[in-house]
Amino acid sequence: MVRFFRYAVIVSSLFAVSLVVGSTGCGRGDSVPQGPSYAGAPVTVEGLRLPARVEGENVSLGIKGGFSPRFWPGVNLGVTTPGTLPGELAASRKDYVRWLAEMGELGVRLLRVYTILPPRFYEEFARYNRSHQEDPIYLLHGAWIPEEGFLKKRDAFAVLDQWKSELTDAVDVVHGDADIPDRPGHASGSYRTDVSRWLLGWSVGVEWDPAVTIETNRKNAGMRPFEGRYIRVSSNANPMESWIAAGMDHVAGLEAKRGWSRPITFTNWLTTDPLQHPTEPAASEDAVSIDPMNIAATAAWPAGVFASYHVYPYYPDFLRWEYQDVVARDGQPDPYVGYLRELKAHHRGMPVMVTEFGVPSSIGLAHLGPLGRNQGGHSEQEAGDIDAGLLRRIQEEGFAGGVLFEWTDEWFKITWNTLDLEKPDGRKALWRNVLTNEEHFGVLAVEPGREPTKVLDGDDKDWSVESSQVIAESRGPVSQVRASHDAEYLWLKIGFEENEPWMSEPVFVGLSVSGEGNRGLPGREGVDPAADHGVVVGPGQMATLLQASWLDPLPWLYGIKFDYVPFDEAAMKTGSGEWSNPRQILNRPLVVPGVGPQPAEFADASGLRWGTGDSEAEGFDQRNLVMGKGSVLELRLPWGMIGYGDPSSHQVLRGRPDGTLNTERTGRVGITVQAGDQPVLETSGYDWDDWNSVDWHERRKAGWSAIADEMSRSSASGTAATGGR
């Protein structure tokens, strides 16, 4: 989501690194069935050319002879590739060529970008649309705010001139009339490609910080409501709304000078929506409103204004308590529909787009949502089905468009419940953490290596001498252990003399990550006393991960200063011999108004899923971590689940008495294997070189077809449904 991007833009300017990245293309699937034409043709109104305009509650496309309503299914495009931070704007020309072609295949009608991109994007965007004149992709362009100053000065008006400068650059860029000098964290270069023909509209700003919004309103109380030539606010508008309108008017003025008018909106989200949420437990999530209904276009801006919101189904918490009795058009209860209806009703007469929505396909989980639409924990198939279902709900409830978050997985992203577990700062983009759900929103999976490191399928055909190390061989029940790694996993292949011994007795895998040891494997004191992590495979097709209690980050972070995670001083002493299940915290204790206190929520992360990781195989689930067949057992152990804060620099997390986490550099990982009660096989362990660059490849996620089908269906209808109003 955008708020995590904003953080990283600032970080990227502080921790600039030169990183080498690579990419490969995705496979091609069937083309998306065609719906009504989105070709369009700008229409001249009052001397201005309009590619589209606001008509009632639709954003209608300009066509020969007038305007025609359309529903706008789309996708958000980020700015990073693995190993890079946002300010590096690292996507290559080949990336944009590949992505645009695949967006067309998916059925994307509207591409949203958050900020100015390098010239190569606009050049390839124009080239794609010129070669797809009957089926182009339109652009919803953002313009960033000077956020560092915005947050520091806590007054939007203190950075208005800087914002207008950014807006000016953005308008010049889309018209192919800009020369932007090099600046850290910003795109630059000579822009000579005019994409204004396909610029559907502007979406300015960010997910507004409520505290800064409140301070802006307080510091500018009593100011005269903004009244521009093109955009004005109502008499009851607050100062923040006037500030936003001033930016929108600035864009409109620049466009009008070039002979254009096009729909314009500003970014908004549930935290600053104009609705009241009596069950919201966090005061900051319902403290202030920014209302698009207080902002309007004058007669001089014929394209009009519309509202847009980021609407995820799992946060803020009021979504779990309100709208519980709402029924969707298909007769199914759906709280998400309840929120959409209330939001749409407030904006009666104005188009509304949902410009971010979706759920991530990840092992990691950060928040629970109604109907299982959680922030993470989904297979790719589940996430695709949920995303498709949300897009359908958005159209059914009469919204003008739905823009899915996001096109590719981005490794730099952070999440509140893993932010403290990824250290040191500045290296996050160098590895992929399966527990950080924000990294896994993409329609495309972005995975380590120019090609897959290994395929989790219980077959050892891809465990060659060149691609792995033999770390143990024996004539005993465990015949061989091989190891390999990539930027996401530590890979292990264990060979046995007998077929599937794990079906009748457990197989124990010990890992010594910290070098400290915990007296013995779980339930087996004295057996591999150097181990601080253990995996128990079987009996049967199952596996469990355990960690030394003193390496569990939750008691350190939430047990010393707080009382909702028990802190057992004896268990938390290094080498205590105590073991615990890895968990993720999903919510701190809170009080829901009208409902009462709610305890902290946690998700157990100790169960390692059994099954294939082959994306072409039946039963594929990207969350699978263990697979065995015959005499071969394969494990891929996520770095973030075995104690690493940064595997690229060998940094392991350690708790501190002040309730924080630090990291310590370690070396080779000790590895042992024991089949049942047989002797323990000690290996030579496994080590790797630090890395400061990454290779990567893309893959269409298993939910692709569900999203493609829904995008095709939604655009085939030509306009929003009329239900829910």
N, C-alpha and C positions, 0 to 999 in steps of 0.2 A: 504494500500500500504506500501511498505517496509520503506519508509522514516519515517512513523509514528512509525513503529516497532523500528527503530533505536533510536528514541527519548526515547521510553519507556524502552529500555534496560538500558539506563543510569539512568532513573528515578527509575527503579526497584532496582538498587543497592543502591540508596539513601533512598528509602522508603520501605525497606523490612518489610513485615508483615506476621504473621502466620495466615492463613485463612483456614477454613474448608469448603470443597466443596463436593457436591454430584452430581451424575449423574444418568440418566436412559437411557436405550437404545431407539433407534428409531424403528418405525414399519418397517416391511419388505415388499418390493414391488416385482413386477415381475422381474425376472432376465433379464439382458441385452442380446439381441441376439448376438451370437458369430460371429466374423469376421475372417479373416485369422489369422493363429497362430502367437502369439507373444512369444512362448516358447523360441526359440532361443537356441544357443549353442556357447560358445566362440570359436573363430577361432584363430589359432596360425599364426602370421605373424612376420617374422624376429625374431623368438624366443620369442615373446611376445604374451600373450593371449589378444584377443580383444572381448569384448561382443558386440561391435558395432564399426562402423567407419564412417568417413565422405566420402561420394561418390558423387562427383558433388555437387548438392544442396540438398542432402538428408543425414540424419543420418540413415544409414542402419544397420539392426539388424544382428548379427552373427547367422548363421544357419548351419546345417550340409552341408558341401560342399561349403560354401562361405558366402556371405552377400546378404541381401535382403532389398530393400528400405521399410521403414515404415513411416507413419505419426504418430506423438506422441501426442495424446490428453491427457491432464493431469490436475492436480489440485495442488495448493500450500497448504501446511500444516503449520499452525501457531503453537505457543508454549504455549498458555495460555488456561485456563479455567476460567469461571466467578469468580471474586473475587481475581484473581492472576495477577501478573505482569510478563513480559516475563522472567526475570532473575530467576524466581522460577521454570520454566519448569515443570508445575504442572500436566500435563496430566498423567493419571495413566495407568497401564498395561491394565486394562479393557477398558479404552478409546481407546487405540491403537488397541486392538483386534476388538472392535466394528467398529471403523473407517475404518480399512483396509478391513473388510468384506463388508462394504457399498460402499467403493470406487470400489471394484470389481464389485458390482452390478450396480454401475453407469456407468461403462465402462472405468474407469481410466486406462490408460496404463503407465503413467509416473507420479510419485509423486515427487514433489520438496520440499526439506526442506532447510532452509536458513542457518542453523548452526548445530553444534553438539548437538544431543539430548541425553537423558539419555539412559543407556544400555537397559532398557526395550523396547524401541522403536525398536532397531535393533533385539532384540530377537524375538519380535512378527512379525516384518517384515519378517524375515527369516522363521519363523514358518508358516506364511500365504503362502509364495511362495512355500515352500516345499509341502504344501497341495494343491497347485494350479499350479503344474508344467507345465501344458499345457496352462495356462492363467495367468502368473505372472504379478505383478506390478513392473516396473523398477523404479530406484531411480536416480534423478538428485540432487546431494548433493552440498550444498553451504558451504562456509567458511567465517565467519565474519571477518571484519577488526577491529583493535583496534581503534574504531571510536572516542572515547573521545580524545585520543592523536592526531588522524588525524585532527580533527576539531580545537583543541587547538593550535597545532604546525603549522598547515597550510602548511605542507610539507609532502607528502606521504613517502618520503624516510626516514624521521625521525622515522617512525614506521615500516619499512620494516622487521627488524629482529623479531619484535613482531608478525607481520602478518605471517611470515614463521613458527613461533612456532605454531600458530593456525592451519596453513595448515598441519603441521606435525602431530598434534594431530588428525585432521580430517582423514587423510589417515590411520593412525594407527587404528582409531576407526572402519572404514568400513571394515578393514581386521581382526577385532576381536583381536587386539594386542595392547591394550592400558590400562593403569592405570592412570587415571586423578584425581589429588587431588581436594578436595573441594576448590572452589573459588566463591566468590559472583558473581551472575549473569551468571555463566557458568555451563554446565552439568559436572558431575563428576561420577567416579565409575570405576569398573572393566569391560572392554569390551572384551568379549571372543566369540562373535558371528560374524562370517565372512559373510558379505553380498556382497562381491565384485563381486560375480557371477551375481548379479542383479543390480549392479551399472552401469547405462548406461553412465553417464558422470559427470563431475564436472562443477559447475557454481560458480565461486568465486567472491567475492566483493559485492558491494552495489550500490544503486543509487547514483552516484558520485556527491558530492557537487561541483557546478561549481566554486565557489570562491576559494575553496581549490585546485581544479584542476588548475586554472589559476596561483595561487601562487606557486604550485609545478612546473609548467612549467617555471615560471619566475626564481625561486631560483635555478633551475637546468639547465638553458639554456646553450646550448653548449655541454652538456654531450654526450658521445658516445652512439649511439643506442645500446640497449641491444641485446646480441647475446649469447643465451644459447645453451646447447647441444640439447635440444628438442624443444624449442620455441625461436623464434627470432623476431625482429621488422625490418621494412624497414628503409631505410636511412632517410626518411622524417618523421619518428615517433616522437611525442613529448615526453618529459620526463615522463608524466603520463602514456602513453602507454608503455614505457619501464618498469615502475614500475609494472604495471599490468602483463606484460609479464614475469617479474622476478618471480612473485608469481606463475604464471601458470607453468613456467619451474621447479620451486621447487616441485610442485605437481607431474609433469611428472617424474622427477627424482626419487622421492620416490616410485611412482607406478612402474617404470621400474625396480627398485631394487627388487620389489616383483614379477616381471615377467608379469606385466600388462601394457597395453596401452588402453586408452579409450578416446572418444571425450571430449574436454574441451572448456569451454567458460567463459566469464565474464559477470557479470550483467551490463546492460546499459539501458538508458531510453531516452525519447525524448529530455530532457533538454541538454544532452551531445551527441546527435546523430551527425553523420557527415554531415548532410544535412543543407542547408541554408533555413531560414524561414523568408522571407522579411516582412510578415505581423505580426510577433510576437511583441506584444506591450511591453512585459517585457524583458528588455535587458538581465537579468540573465538567461532567458530561452533559449537563443540562443547565448551565449557568448563564448562558447568553445566546441570543439569537441573531442571525444574519438572514434577513428575509428578502428573497428575490422579488416578492410582490411589492416591495417599496422602491424598486428600480424599474424604470420604463424608458422606452425609446420615444423620441419626439417624432413629429412628422418628417423631419429632415433625415431620419434613419429608417427607410422603408422596410429593411430586412427584419427589424425587430429584435427583441431580446427573449431569451428563454432561461429556464432554471435547470440546474444540473446538480446531482448529488452522487457521492460515493455511498452505496448502500450494501453492506455486507450482512449476511443473515445471522451472525453470531455475536455482534458487538455494536453498541454498548449493551450492558446487561439488561436494560429495560425490555429488549426484544425477547427475553426469556420469560417475562412476567406479564407483559401486555399483549393484547390481540389474541389471547388463547382461544377465543370462541369464534374467530373469523373463519369463514369457509370460502375456499376459492371457487372459481367458476365450474370446476369439475366435481364439486361436492366434497373435496378433501379439506380438512382443517389445515390452516396455513398462517401462522403469525406473520410471516414475511409479507404476505398479501395484505394483512391488516395494516402494517406500517405503510406499504405502498399506497393503499387507499386513502389513508389519512393525509399522507403527504400530497397526493394528487388532488384531494378535495380542497386543501389549503390553497393550491395554485390554480384554482378553477379559472379557465380562460387563458392560461399560459402553458405552453409546452414544457414538459419536464423530461429530461433524459437521466437515466442512471449511467453515469460515466465511469464508475468502477463497481464491479460485483464479482463474485466467484468464491471458490474454496480451493485450498491447496491440496495437492496429492503428495503426502509426506508421511513418514513414520511419526515425526514429531507432532505434538498437539499443544495448542496454546489457550484454547477457550472452547467451551461447549455451546452449541447453538440448538434451537428447537428443530425437531424432525431429523436429528442427526446431521444437520448441516454445520459441522464443527470446523473450527479453525485448525485444520490438519487432521491427520490420522486416516486419510482416505486413500484407497487405491486409485490408480489413474482412471479406471473404469468408473468408479463411484464419483470421483470429482467431475468427470465429463458429464455424467448423467445429471448431477446436481447443477452444474453450470447451465446445461441445456434447459433444465427445468426452471431455473431462475430467470433465464432469458424469456421463456414462454410466459411466466408470471408477469414480467415487466411489460410485455406487449399486451397481454390480456387486460391489464389494468389501465390501459390507455396512455402509456408513456410513449414519448416520441422516439426513443432509442434506448439500446442497452449496450454498453461498451465493456467487454470482458477484461478483467485483469488476470493475466497479462500474456504477452506473446511468448516470451522465453523465460525459463528459470534464470534467476540472477543470484550469483553466489555471494555478493557483498551484503545482501539483505540481512537485517537483524530482527529479532523478536524479543519481547520483554522477558520471557522466561528462559532464554538462552543467552541474552546479551552479556551477562556477567560470566558466562562459561566459555567465551571465545576471546582468548587473549594470546599474544599482545595485540593492542590496537594497531590497525593499519595492515594486518595480514589476513583479515577475514576472507577476502576474495580469493585467496590462494587455495582454499579447500572447501569442500561441500559437506555441510552438516545436515544429516538426515533429520535431526531433531529441531532444526530451525525451519518452521513451516513456511516462513516468508520467502525462502529460497525456492519454493516448489509450486508457485502459482502458474507457471507457464503452460501454454498449450503444447509447446515443444519442451521436451526434457533436454537439458544441457548437461552432459555427463563427462567424466574425466577421460583423457586420452584421445588421440586421433581416431582410435577405434576402441571398442570395449576391451578392458584389461582381461577380463575373463567372463565366461557365461556361467551363471549359477544354474547347473543342470544335473549335477551328480555324475558328470562325465569328465575324465581327466585328459581328453584329447587336446585341450588348449593349454595344458600345463607343460609347456616345452622347457627345455634347458635354458633357452634364451629369455624366456618370459617369467621365470621363477627360480627360486633357490631350493635345493634339497637341504633341509636343516636337520634331518635325522633319517637313518635307515636301520632296520633291525630284522632279525629272523623271528621276532616274537609276534604276538597278536597284532601289534601295530607295526606294519612293514615299512612305511615311509611317511614323512611329513614334508610338504613343500610350502613355501610362503611367497607371497608377492604383495604389492600394494599399489594404490593410486591415490588421487587426491580426495577420495571419499571413504575407502575401505582398506583395512588390513585383510588380505585374502589368505586362507589356509586350505590346503588339500591334504586329507589324511587317508592313507591307504591301509587296508587291513588284510590279514591272511584269510579270513573268513568273510562270507557275504553278510552284510547288514548286521553286524554284531550289536548295533545300537537298538535293534528291535527287541532284544531279550535282556540286555543289561545296559546300564548307563555308560556313556563315554565321557570322561572328564578332560577338559582342556584348561590348563592353567596358564595365566598370563602374568608376567611380572613387568608391570609398566613403570612403577615408581622406583623400583629397586629396593624397596623397604621390606616387603613380605608381610604375611598375615597369619603365620603359624601353621598353615595347612589349608588345603582346599575346603570349600564349604562342606561341613559334616565329616571331614576326613582329616582331622588334626594330625600334623606331622607329615602329611602327604603333600609334597611340593610346598614347603613353608615359605618359599620366595614369592609365591603368587599373591597378587592383590586383586585380580579379577579372575573369575572362573565361569566356564560355560559347561553346563550339564546337558548332554544330548541323550534323549531317550529316558527310559525304555519307550520305544515307539518313535513316531515321526513328530518329535517335539524337542524344543531346546529352551533352556533358561539361562540368562546371564545374571551373575551376582557380582557385587563389588565389595571390597573391604569397607566397613562402615565409615572409617575415617577418611575415605575418599569420596563419600557421598556429599555432593555440594549443598544439598538442601538444608541439612542441620546447620552448616556453617553460615549460610546466607539468611536463613529464616528462623533458626533456633536460638542463636545467641541473643539477638536483639528483640526477637518476637517469641511468642509462645505457641504458635500454631504448627511448628515442626519440632517434635521433641529433640532435646539435645542431651544425650547421655555422655557425660564427660569421660567415663571409663571406656565406652565403646569408641569414642572419637580420638583416643590416644593411638598414635602410630603403632601398628603391630598388635592391636588389641585382640585380634582373633575373631572379632565380630564381623558378620556379613549382613548385607542388606540388598533389597531389590532396587535397582535404578527406578526413579520416578521423575515425572515432570509436574511442576505446580501449574495449575490452570486458573486459579483464582485465590486471592487472599480472602480472609474472612471479611464479610460485609453485612450490612443491615439493609434489607430491602424495605423501603417505606410501605407500610400497610401489610407486610408479610412477616417480617421479623428477621432475626439474625440468621446468617447462613455460614456454615463452616468453610474453611479453606478446602479447595478441591485439588485432587491429584490424579494423575494417570500413571499406572504401572507400566514401566518400559522394559521389564525383565524378560518378557516372553518373546523369543526370537521366532519369527514366522518360518514355517517349513514350506518349501515349494520352489517352483522354478522361477528363475530370473530371466529366462529367455523370452523376450518380448514377442517372438513369433510363435511361441508354444501355447497350447491350451492350458489354462490355469495360471497364466502369467500374473504376477502381482509384484510390482516394483518394491514392495515392502518386505518380500521374502529375503531371508538372510542365511538359511541353512537348507541344504538339499543333499540327499544321499541315494545312491543306487549301487547295487552289487557290493563291491569292496571299496567304493570311493565315497568319502564324505567331504563335502565342500562347505566352508563357512566364509562369509564376508562380514567382518565386524566393523561397524561404523566407528570412525575415530571419536566422534562426539559421545559414543556410548561406552568407551573404554578409557575414559579419563583424560583425553587430550584437549587442551585449550588451543593448540595449534600444532598439528602433526608436521607441518612444513618446516618448523624450526625445533621439533622435538620438545615442545613445551607441554608439561603435564600439570593439571590443576592441583593446588593444595590449599586447604582452608587455613585461615588465620584467626587468632583469638579475638580480633576486632570485628568479626562478622563479615569479612570480605574474603575473596579468593585471590590467590597469587598463582604464578606458575614457576615451575622449576624445570630446568633443562635435564633431560634424561637421555640415555643412549639406547642400546640394543634392548629389544623386548625379549624377556625370557619366556619360553614356551615349552610346556610339557603336555603329554597325552597319556591317559590311562584308560584302558578298556576294562570295565568291571573291577574285579579285585586283582587283575594281573599287575605285574610290576610297572612302575611309571617309566615311560620313555622320555628321557631328557633330550632336548634338541640343542643345537648350537645357538638357538635364538635367531632373531631377525633384526636387521638394521637397514637403514636407507640413508641416502644423502639428503640434506636439506634442499628444498627447492624454492626458487623465487620467480618461477614462471610456470605456466600450465598449458597443456594441450587439451583440446576438448572436441566433442562431437555432439551432434544433435540427433534427436529421434522424436518422431511423432508419438505423443502419448496415446495410450490405449483408449482414452476418452475422446480422441479426435473425431471419430465418425458421429458420435452423439451430438457434439457441438456443431459439426458441419451440417448435419441434418436439420438441426433447429435453426441455424442461421439461414439456410436455404428456405425453410418453411416460413420463417418470419419475414424475409424480404419478398417472398412470393406473394404474400398477402398485400404488400404494397403500402400498408399504413398500420397505425396502431389499432387495436381492438377498442371497442367502446364500453367494455364492461368495467365495473367497479367505480363508476362515477355517479 
